[in-house]
Structure formats: structure tokens, C-alpha cells
């Protein structure tokens, strides 16, 4: 069976992952500004960066969950391709005719259970 691969532009497919990286960088800069160089630290004027940094980490976590859900959606689409009900179906082989098993014929009564004529 030939599977068709669904092509989606790379930016659209990994947009949430790019946002994860941006939010993580922002969160690290706000929570731990000591790791930044002195020039960049002068431009960062946030009185309480801890709470805002935690909020940035939450946004990063949210975008990571969105990216994961999108990836699993595309993976499931590739695995379970839709079948067009109007398309021509290929019939592989017709099942072989087998003789019915008389033991599994429940329409006829067994001879032991058959009604017996009254002897008079």
C-alpha cells in the first residue's frame, strides 16, 4: 500500500517550538539576570523579574504542549490515512468456498432430540 505523506510547511509545523525557545530565553533572563553580560543587564529594567520569569516559563510549557499535540496529530494523520468511500476498491482474492460443518448446523435438530412418534 502506498502511503501519501502530508507535507506541511516547516515553519507552521514548528512554530510553537520556536515560541518555546523564545519564552525560555526570556524566562531565564528574567529569573537569573546575573548570567547576562553587563551591557544587556543595563537594558533589563524589571523590578520583580521572578514572577514575570515564572510566567514566561509557563508560556514556554504551554507552547511545548501545543507543539507536542500538533506533532502527534500529524503522526496520526500519516498512520491512518482517510479512505475515500467513492474510490475504486481493489479486491484481492475471493474467500474459498468450504463445505459447511454439519456439527455447526443448528437449524436441524439432532436425531436424539427429534420428536418421537407415539407407539400405540
Beta strands, then each sheet from edge to edge (+ up, - down):
end
